[in-house]
Amino acid sequence: STQSTGSPPVQVNLWLGSPTVSTPLHYDLMHNFYAQVSGRKRFILIPAKHYFDLLVFPSIHPTARMSQIDINNQTHLDTFADRLARLDGVQEVILEAGDVLYIPPLHFHYVAVVGDEPSLSVSMHSDTVEARLREQLLPVVDQLITAYAPSGDLRSGLGAFGLVARGFVTRGRKQLVEQCLASHWHRVAMQLDAPNAVGLLERLDSARQTFEAQSGGQWSANTLAASVPETKRAVLQRFARTLRQTMDDFGGDNLVDMTRTVFQCDILELLAGRLIGDPLQVPMALELIKEMQ
């Protein structure tokens, strides 16, 4: 349930879990006060600074905000041993009846019922700057899509995304884009038993071949941007500036660098997926930004 009395809303959730039940490693945008009523639960907590190490699913994926690494799967643990070895500041706690745990926004957590008894818990999520920023940014993205409806042409869609990325991604962010590509669209991870991964690599390869055929084999950001009608360019550039300014003005000094990075990745993916009309083109769209630095 959600309650609001003029102050920031509080969402209260009731969790009833049987033995062996667990929740995958993920992060939330809200402040989370987690109270254990009966039974016991195990928490593994990982700081937000390890966002890229944990291979978070892309924002347009059905399991966004979750790590692609299943820590209950030995194959995953072996495959990503190097990434997991880089983690520091990891904490593990056992909640007993009467305990309360605070989980900050963007802090990754894995949860599992401990023992043979069922677990009853209550979590209270309250508003954050991060959550409100997302609410401010998404309408801007919707306006952009309205201003430039996808034509179904892959070249025009990629070109439109390129113009937006030029205004949204500040100079010196090439490393950010490379991290987004390496973590969100990790080919090895997608070959494992991640949800909805069946056939994904084959579809990505097919999409790349389609793009190369349409573009004559030329992988050029300038060539793609030129495919956007002149009348649309000013609109796209204006919304790109609005996106960047919204993040700067609304967040101010309240947002740490890691939070800004997460939001930039999310918004870039969302823009790419909606402008192009096919989420499978997102890796190629993100790759375009590399040429714009």
Secondary structure, DSSP 8 states (H G I E B T S, - for coil): -EE-SSS--EEEEEEEE-TT-EEEEE--SSEEEEEEEESEEEEEEE-GGGTTTTTB--TTSTTTTBBS--TT-HHHHHHTHHHHHT--S-EEEEE-TT-EEEE-TT-EEEEEEESSS-EEEEEEEE--HHHHHHHHHHHHHHHHHHHS---S-HHHHHHHHHHHHHHHS-TT-HHHHHHHHHHHT-HHHHHSS-TT-TTHHHHHHHHHHHHHHHTTT---HHHHHTTS-HHHHHHHHHHHHHHHHHHHHHHGGGS-HHHHHHHHHHHHHHHHHHHHS-GGGHHHHHHHGGGG-
